[in-house]
Amino acid sequence: MNAQIRALWSHPAVPLTREQRAEHERLCAELRQVERGGAAAADSARMLPAA
């Protein structure tokens, strides 16, 4: 997930598009959920469909 987040934002000075921002927010929320839930949440997150 970290790699996906980093790949969206090529450079801090380059603004994200609306679609990229939505994907970034989705990935960050998913990452927070995994961090809070531990391994069980990580397993579930891996099964989520890619946007």
ChimeraX commands (.cxc) that place a marker at each C-alpha (Angstrom):
marker #1 position 0.00,0.00,0.00 radius 0.5
marker #1 position 2.82,2.40,0.79 radius 0.5
marker #1 position 4.24,1.87,-2.68 radius 0.5
marker #1 position 0.84,2.64,-4.23 radius 0.5
marker #1 position 0.57,5.82,-2.18 radius 0.5
marker #1 position 4.08,6.93,-3.14 radius 0.5
marker #1 position 3.46,6.12,-6.82 radius 0.5
marker #1 position 0.49,8.51,-6.90 radius 0.5
marker #1 position 2.55,11.45,-5.73 radius 0.5
marker #1 position 5.55,11.75,-8.02 radius 0.5
marker #1 position 6.81,14.98,-6.45 radius 0.5
marker #1 position 5.53,17.16,-3.56 radius 0.5
marker #1 position 5.41,20.21,-5.84 radius 0.5
marker #1 position 3.14,18.45,-8.36 radius 0.5
marker #1 position -0.53,18.68,-7.35 radius 0.5
marker #1 position -2.70,15.59,-7.56 radius 0.5
marker #1 position -5.70,15.46,-9.85 radius 0.5
marker #1 position -9.12,15.07,-8.27 radius 0.5
marker #1 position -9.07,11.35,-9.11 radius 0.5
marker #1 position -5.56,10.89,-7.72 radius 0.5
marker #1 position -6.51,12.73,-4.53 radius 0.5
marker #1 position -9.53,10.46,-4.05 radius 0.5
marker #1 position -7.36,7.38,-4.59 radius 0.5
marker #1 position -4.72,8.76,-2.19 radius 0.5
marker #1 position -7.37,9.34,0.48 radius 0.5
marker #1 position -8.79,5.83,-0.05 radius 0.5
marker #1 position -5.36,4.22,0.23 radius 0.5
marker #1 position -4.45,6.23,3.34 radius 0.5
marker #1 position -7.74,5.28,5.02 radius 0.5
marker #1 position -7.14,1.63,4.14 radius 0.5
marker #1 position -3.60,1.84,5.51 radius 0.5
marker #1 position -4.85,3.36,8.79 radius 0.5
marker #1 position -7.39,0.55,9.09 radius 0.5
marker #1 position -4.69,-2.07,8.55 radius 0.5
marker #1 position -2.39,-0.39,11.08 radius 0.5
marker #1 position -5.15,-0.35,13.70 radius 0.5
marker #1 position -6.42,-3.84,13.00 radius 0.5
marker #1 position -3.17,-5.74,12.66 radius 0.5
marker #1 position -2.80,-8.91,10.63 radius 0.5
marker #1 position -6.51,-9.74,10.26 radius 0.5
marker #1 position -7.22,-6.34,8.71 radius 0.5
marker #1 position -4.15,-6.66,6.51 radius 0.5
marker #1 position -5.44,-9.95,5.13 radius 0.5
marker #1 position -8.81,-8.35,4.41 radius 0.5
marker #1 position -7.22,-5.30,2.79 radius 0.5
marker #1 position -5.29,-7.51,0.38 radius 0.5
marker #1 position -8.59,-8.89,-0.86 radius 0.5
marker #1 position -10.06,-5.46,-1.69 radius 0.5
marker #1 position -10.44,-4.80,-5.41 radius 0.5
marker #1 position -8.12,-2.22,-6.92 radius 0.5
marker #1 position -9.79,0.99,-7.98 radius 0.5
marker link #1:1,2 radius 0.2
marker link #1:2,3 radius 0.2
marker link #1:3,4 radius 0.2
marker link #1:4,5 radius 0.2
marker link #1:5,6 radius 0.2
marker link #1:6,7 radius 0.2
marker link #1:7,8 radius 0.2
marker link #1:8,9 radius 0.2
marker link #1:9,10 radius 0.2
marker link #1:10,11 radius 0.2
marker link #1:11,12 radius 0.2
marker link #1:12,13 radius 0.2
marker link #1:13,14 radius 0.2
marker link #1:14,15 radius 0.2
marker link #1:15,16 radius 0.2
marker link #1:16,17 radius 0.2
marker link #1:17,18 radius 0.2
marker link #1:18,19 radius 0.2
marker link #1:19,20 radius 0.2
marker link #1:20,21 radius 0.2
marker link #1:21,22 radius 0.2
marker link #1:22,23 radius 0.2
marker link #1:23,24 radius 0.2
marker link #1:24,25 radius 0.2
marker link #1:25,26 radius 0.2
marker link #1:26,27 radius 0.2
marker link #1:27,28 radius 0.2
marker link #1:28,29 radius 0.2
marker link #1:29,30 radius 0.2
marker link #1:30,31 radius 0.2
marker link #1:31,32 radius 0.2
marker link #1:32,33 radius 0.2
marker link #1:33,34 radius 0.2
marker link #1:34,35 radius 0.2
marker link #1:35,36 radius 0.2
marker link #1:36,37 radius 0.2
marker link #1:37,38 radius 0.2
marker link #1:38,39 radius 0.2
marker link #1:39,40 radius 0.2
marker link #1:40,41 radius 0.2
marker link #1:41,42 radius 0.2
marker link #1:42,43 radius 0.2
marker link #1:43,44 radius 0.2
marker link #1:44,45 radius 0.2
marker link #1:45,46 radius 0.2
marker link #1:46,47 radius 0.2
marker link #1:47,48 radius 0.2
marker link #1:48,49 radius 0.2
marker link #1:49,50 radius 0.2
marker link #1:50,51 radius 0.2
view
